[in-house]
Amino acid sequence: LLKILSTLLLPTSGKAYIAGFDVESQFNDVRQKINMVSGGEVSGYGLLTVKENLWMFSQFYGIKSKVALQRIDDMLKDFGLSDKKDAKVRTLSTGQRQKMNIIRGFITDPDIIFLDEPTLGLDVNASRVIRDFILQWLKDHPTKTVVLTTHYMVEADELCDRIAIIDNGKILACDTPERLKRRVQMNTTLSMDVTLLKDTTVFRTFEGVESFTFTEDGEKGLTKLRFVMRGESGVSDIISAVLGQGSRIESLQKTEPTLEDVFIKMVGKGLE
């Protein structure tokens, strides 16, 4: 699908439009508006340095050399690669190479950028740097668009304001992350550690409490509460009851449906 939208493949049927342009008959106009980065791709020339590669790609888009060089320096700094600007691309680690690929995609300042599994196979730190950059870029350029494909549901939840769940080429759902999660009829679990309570029976009477259990940890002076909730209507009552007995909340954790739960419910299998 991304290859069709980015004009690398022709559609076998139907029509697709990017920024109002037909990807089949107006592909040159589409290409002026977009860029694309894929996770794990080998791009660039190993004999060239990082800066030379990025400058070369910027020239394919007709960016003025002075503007391109300034963007390159700024983005290398953003990604912590300033000290690698004169290093040959073949000497870079996997994470460093993918950071360079991300810079290559954004250096042209596209209206729409396609990111195909951009953090595939990267360590936690490299993935975090890339996600933080994407979020900041979207914040700084609110009229621009990122189209992301990913198997990492946490990544989709963090980066996307609309998510389409696709299985075998069919869109099963398209909505905001929060609305998608509300489609999964799962109870919310609320766990709390509070200083010792005098009375726990009151919690069983609150609206929205499906079940309630507790344990006393006399050694630590804590009562451990666990609620299975239907929605969130009773949460404020629970907190008020705890504080009303003069107890202090030491920790609180709420477990809700995730995008992976949504995916499994709609597709019928886990992520591969």
Order of alpha helices (4+ residues) and beta strands (2+ residues): alpha-beta-beta-alpha-beta-alpha-alpha-alpha-beta-alpha-beta-alpha-beta-beta-alpha-beta-beta-beta-alpha-beta-alpha
